[in-house]
């Protein structure tokens, strides 16, 4: 079941032309559209479903620098600033607040890994701090398992936002700046002239545009293959559940062994069981298995494997060369918004673990659970770049499960690059070619 998402006013009339067409109305596409419209560009956002219908509303809501891959740290830091600026500029309720994030552990090896990260992050003026066992217990009051904590790590300046509210609110702000939002309007393919982008074909007709930004999340790789462009991408099925209002045990996000919780503004909690993502076998997964294999072996204890309907239908399936003048898979009703079934078998154990750790949680009921598809790259770092083989085509995708918090910074960086402005951070780490030019693919840093 999809989580509830604030609705966005739709622009029914499709423009004949635009300066930039954005494919995908998740946080990557919407924030880029906002900054492009702010710069005076005519922007049309095209979404096969609804704004924030897929992964941008199905995540934890964490906005963090803590425990990110080193390559993402500068962008994550700028993104935290952009969250605050967006609140001020739009006057909208994004649910953003700097609550701090805390990770605690009973594992010496995990603690050592966090120490290495904190030492590295100091070179970026990141003020995370290691916690002793006593400090970890002080930050988890009432937890009956806290005697196990040997330490932890805390980032007081990190925080959270409300996924179901933030992206729709930014979309409405982009509309006020002149962008148009077209929901239930799938893009079937790209139009090209002399090898470069000249527009898009949609289910409602063609839009002429010299620049197209593909920010289609889990659908990006399949869409690009229709145009003979490779993007190594895999999808991981996640499960999240939300509780009813419950006693406060943390003001923000808290990661403990086995379960992660985040307190929402209404007093309920978002909960996820640690290391329970599922990789389902698909033709796309087979296609890119060699590129992902080192990472999969390193992370094999944190995922499970499965086989199901996603092999035959969905972003990982094989659709060949579809026609642009006929309905596509994007227009099939159950594909408009990917809504995978949550793995409900893990929920009772996760809830029992929380109730065992915090007696005040005993009897708290589940309000809702949902699944999502996380789009991942082999090195778990996004692609924010132009495709040299097709001038005018830009990518913002592959955020690997941690794109929501970094979204405003990524949108600003994407807009800077498209506009030819000095980028807010060095974009080298996000270049597209690193995944396809034969360069050794770095293993992911921390997630």
N, C-alpha and C positions, 0 to 999 in steps of 0.2 A: 504494500500500500504506500502510495506517495505521501511524503510529509506535506502538511499544508503550507502553501506558498502565497504570499501577497500577490494579487493580480495587477497587471500593468495595462494601461490604456493602449489599445491597438490602433495602428494607423492603417486603415483599410485600403486606401489608394496607394498602389505601388508606383514609385517614381519611375519615369522613363530613363533617368540617368542619375548617377551619384558620383561624388569624388572618391568615396570609399564604400565598398560593400563589406559588411561584417557577417560572416556565416557562423552562427552560434550565439545564443544569448545567455551564456553562463557568465561567471565573473570575469574571465579573461576577455571575452568579446565585449561585454557591456562597459567595463572600465576603459578599454581602448576607445570605444565609441564615444564615451563621455569626454575624454581628453581631446579626441579629434574634433568633436563638435565644438568644444571650448576654443579650439584654434580656428574656428570658422569654416571647417570642412563640411560639405554636405554628406551626411552619413546615413546609410540605410542598413539596419540590422535585420537579418533574416533568420527566423527560428522555426524549425519544423514542428515544434511543440509549443511550449510556453516559456517565458523568461524564467530562468533558474529551475527549470523542471527536472533536470537530471542532477549531476553530481554537485552543482553549486548550492543545492538546498539539502543535500543528503550527507553532509560532512559534519565534523564535530563542532565547527565554528571557532576553532583555535586560530589565533593570530600570533605567530611566534617567530622569533629568531632562534631561540633555544633549540639545540640538537639538530640544526639543519646542516646539510652538506655545505662545506666551506664555500663552494662555488656560488651558493645562493645567499650567503650572509649579507653582502652589501645590498642586494635587492630586497631582502627581507627587512633590513633596517630601514630602508627608504619606504618600504611599504607600510610600516608602522606609522611613519610620518604622514603618508598619504591617507591612511584611514582617518587620522585626526583632521587633515585638511578637507577631506570629503564631507565630514560631519559639518565643518564650519561653512564650506562653500555651498552645500546643498540645503542645509537646514533640515535634513531628513533624519529620521530615526533609523540608524543602521544597527543599533544595539551594541556599538563598539564601546568597550571599556577595558582599561589596563588593570586587570585583576591579579596579574601574576600567574605563572604556571609553575607547578612543582612536580618533580619526578622523585620517587623513592624506590629503594631496592633492597633486596637481601642477597644480592649477587656481587661478590668481589670483582668479578670480571666486568660486569656492567658498570660498576662504580669506577673502575679504572678507565673504561672507555669514556665515561662522562668527564673524568678529570682531564684526559687528553683533549677533549673537545673544549673545555673551559680554558685550558692553557692556550690552545690555538685561537680561540675567539677573542682573547685579550688583545691580540694584534689588530682586531677590528673595533677596539673600544667597546666590546660587548660586555655588559656588567652582570653576567650570570655568576652565581656563586655556588661552590660546593657546600653540601650540608653534612654535618656529623650525624651520627645516629640519633643523638639527643635532639638536635635541631630538626631532623626529619620527623621525630615523634611530636615535637611541639607544633609542627605544621599539619599534623594529622590527628587533632584532638579527638578522643573518644574511639579511636580505632583499636580494636582488641588485638589486632595482629601487629601493631607497631613495634612490639618488642623484637620483631624480626629485622627491622630496618637497621642496616649498617651505615646508611648514609643516603645522600640524594643530591639533587641539583635544583636550583631555583633561579628563575628569571623574573624579577619583580616587575619589569617593564613590559612583559608580554601580556597578552590578554585574550579577549574573545569578542565575537560579534554574532549577530543573529542571522544565520544563513537564509531563513525564509523571508526576512525583511530587507536585508542589506542590498542584494542584487536588484530586486524590483525597485527599491527606492533610488538606486543609482541610475537605473534605466529611465525612470520618470524624470530624473534630473537631466539626463542626456536629451530626452524629448524636449524639455524646456529650452535647451540650447539649440534646438533645431534638428536633432537626429530623428529619424523615423524608425519605429519598431513594428515589425511585421511578423506576428505569431501565426502558427499553423500555415507557414509559407516555406515549404522545403526548397532548398536549392538542389537542382538535379545535376548541375555540372557547370563548368567554366566555359565561357566563350573566349576564343583567342583569335588574334590577328597577327600574322607574321611572327608567331611564336610567343607573343606576349599577351597578357590578360587584357581583354577588352570588354568584359562584362560577365554576367551570370545568367543561366537559364533557371527559372523557378517554376513551380507548379502554377503560378499565376501569370507567367510571361517573362520577358527578358528585361534586365536592367543593364544599361551600358555603364561601365566604370573602368577606369584605368588601373585601379588598385582594389584588390580583394584580400581581406584578412580571413584566414580559416582558423576559427577558434571553436572547433566542433568536438572537443573532448575525445571520448572513446571512438567517435565516428571518423576522426580525421584521417587515419591511415587508409581505411577502406575508400573514402572519398578520393584521396590522392591517387590510389592505384588505378582508378578509372582513367586518370590522366597520365599513366605510366610514370608516376613519381613515387618513389619508395620512402616510407617513413616507418622504421621499426617501432612497433607499438604493441603492447599487450594490455589486457584488461584483467583486473582482479575484482572479484565480487566481494563486497563488504556487507556487514550487517550492523545496524545501529538500532538501539531502542531508546525510547523516551519514557520517563516515569511520570506519574502524577506529582504534584507538589509534595516535597519531602523536607525534612529538617536539614539545615545547613551544616555540611561537614567540610566544605571548602568554598571559598568565595569565587573561585574560577575553575581552572583545569587542574586535575590531579591524576597522575599516572602511577599506579601501584602494580606490583607483580600480578599479572593475570587479568587486570581490569582497569579501564580508564574511564574517568567520569568528568563531566563538566557541568557546572551549575548555570542554568539559564536564568534570565532576569525574572521570570515568573515563579522561580523557586522549584521548578522541576529540574530533572537531570537528563543529559544525554550520556548514554553508557555504551561502551564497546568492549568486547572481550579481546584481550591482547592475543596477537599471533593467530588469528582465526580467519584471515582472508582466504578466499578460495580462487585458485586458477583453474578455469575450465578449458579443456582441450578444444581448440578451434583451428580451422585452416590458417588463419592469420598467425596464431601462436606457433603452428608448425613451420610456417614460412620464415619466421624470425627466431626460431629456437636457438640457433647457434649464437646469435648476438646476445640473447638473454641468459644463456646457460651458466656463465660464471656467476651472475647475480643470483640466479635461482638456486644454485648449489650453496651459495653463501647464506641465503635466506630460507633454505628448505625447511627449517624448523618453525618458521613463522607463517607458513601457508599450508593449505591442504589442496588436494587435487581432485578434480571431478570431470564428469562428462555429462552433457545434457543438451537441451535444445539450442543453446548458444552456438553449437557446432554448425547448425543448419540455418539459423536466423539470428540477425543482429549484427553488430559492428565487426565481429570476428569471423563471420561467415564469408563464403565466396559467392560473389554476385556477377563476376565477369564484366563485360562491357555493356552496361545498360544504355538505353536510348534516352536522350534528353527531351524528347517530345511525347513520352508516355509516362504514366505514373511509375514511381520508383518505390523501393523499399522504405524510403524516408517518409512516404505518405501513407503507409499502412498504419492503421489506427494504433496497433499495439507497439509500433516502432516510433510513433510521434514523441513519446516520452518513455525512455527506458525505465522500466519499473520491475527489476528482478525480485524474485521472492527472497525475503530474508531467511537466513538459516535459523529458524526458530528453535532448533534443537539446542543451541548454545545459550539461549536466553535464561532458562531456569537456573542453570549452574552459575551463570554470571550474577544473577540477582541474589541467589543464595550466598554467593561469596561476599557480596556487598553487605547483605544483612548479617552475615557472620562477623564481618569486620566492624560494622557500625550497627549496634543493636537498635538504634533509633530508626533504621531503615526497615526493620521487620514489619511486614504487612503492607509496605508500599507497593502500589500496583503499577503495571505497565500501561501507559497511555496508548502507545503505538510503536510498531517496529517497521523497519523498511530496509531494503537492499539498495545497493548502488554499484555501478561499474566504474572503477578507478582506472583511468588511462595512464599507462606507465611507459617510460622509455627504458632502454637497457641500463642507463646509468642513473636513472631516477631524477634527472634534471630536465627541466622543460626545454622546448625549442621555441625561441623567439627570434625570428630571422626571416629574411627574404629567400625565396627559392631561385637560385641563379639560373636554373634551366628554364624558368618561366617568369621573366620580368613582370613585376606588378603583383605577384602572388606572395603573400606574407603568411607566416605561421605563428600561432601562439597556442601551444598545445603540449601534452605530455607532462602535466604537472604532478603526476605520480603520487596522488593522495595528499599532497600538501599545497594545493593551489589556492584554496580559499583565502588563507591569511596573507599570501604573497600577491593576491590578485590586483589590488590597487597599484602596487609598484610595477607589476608586470604590465598592466594596462598603460601606465604612464610611459614605461620603457618602449612598448610597442608603438605607441603614438609618436614618441620622439623619433624613432627610427623611420617610420613612414613619412613623417614631416621633414626629415633631414635635419633635425635639431640636434644639438649636443645631447647625448643620452644621459639619463640620470645616473646610470652605472655603466661600467664597461660590459658590453653585451657578448664578449668573446665566448664565455662559458656556455652560452645558449645557442651557439651557431648550429644550424641545421646540418652542415656538411660533416660534422664530427661523427654522425651516426651512419653515414653512407659512403665516406671517401676512403675507407680502409684504415683509418686511424685506430690505434688501440683504444678500446672503449674503457674508460675508467670505471671501476666498481663504485657503487654508490657510497657516499659518506653516510651520515646518520639520517634517519627519516624524521 
